Amino acid sequence: MQAARRTVLHVDMDAFYASVEQRDDARLRGKPVLVGGREGRGVVCAASYEARVFGCRSAMPMSQAMRLCPHAAVVRPDFAKYTEASRAIRAIFERFSPEIEPLSLDEAFIDVTASLALFRSARRIAEEIRAAVRGELRLTCSVGIAPNKFVAKIASDLEKPDALVDLDFDLAREPDALAARLAPLKVERMWGVGPVTARSLHARGYRTFGDIQRAGERQLIADFAESGAHWWRLAHGLDDRPVETGRASKSVGEEETFPEDIVERAEIEAKLVAQADEVGRRLRAKGLFAQTVEIKIRFSDFETHSHARTLATPTDHTHELRQHARELLASFARREWRAVRLCGFSASKVTDAPGQLGLFDGEKRDRLSKLDDLRDRIRDRFG
Ligand SMILES: [Mg+2]
């Protein structure tokens, strides 16, 4: 059986820290900028493209970079600022797919396979991401589109900065096209090929992907055993590692203890609805869907009741979460109701996959998603 065809984007911000500094300080624009510590053994965290012209690179000792480019502006890194920008970038990705694997503050893989039906094409998603990053954050990024992570990462780097490179060949239909496109690339571009490995590949006459392709798998295995088979696959642009979203949280919840007990059911309902809104926002921010929702009510005598339900279709929609909160509250009998000191709403058994019908359940869900997106954006902007 053949694995389903996937489409993966690799998005890489251009000279990220340096670009953020240039964005925020007009005096730095168009000038060589080195971000990093100046004193002692400080290293360059990022070099603007203007500084790279002089040979400055990240991870280089600052003293060396300053010798190469003495008129560069040296800026102390502000990681709080970069983290903030990184969060905003991630929020843009999340409009297009929940399948995001961040590699660092400034790069991520995004599996857009399931999003293609909604957004028509990967190229369109990539263009919209680039436009949003530029328009909303005033930063540029480079994007690679490919059938897998390895090729996507190569693609994003090919024409950097501010580029979109589409290597999304359908390997089943045109198996040789991708290999041909990769053939001229140097073996140093392969993952796991550092200077030492590169030297041993060179020693056997392998300088480019094409050299490895032409030698054939048998020869590579003869030369390098298992590693040889691995390089032969990479040389053809083959890689089946999934985009790993690495989600930590198993549940997302909100609860509140009131300064004074609340008797009115309607008042508790309003609290639960607000909590459901917040849970929805957090689910969407993480690309998660709730399979189980639960409300918790603690009465003034500390007796605590939880009412939960399992959903037929996992959801991240505020509208649906609110509805469940209301219905779960309604399931409390009138006679057991009394003054409440705490209430909470939580989503558990969270999953990164929407229900079977989730993502494609026609217009209704589409409309709910748009509403939620709007809600989140307004909230992000105005709190
Ligand atoms: Mg980068």
Residues whose N, C-alpha, C, O or C-beta is under 5 A from the ligand:
A	BS01	MG	D12 M13 D14 A15 F16 D106
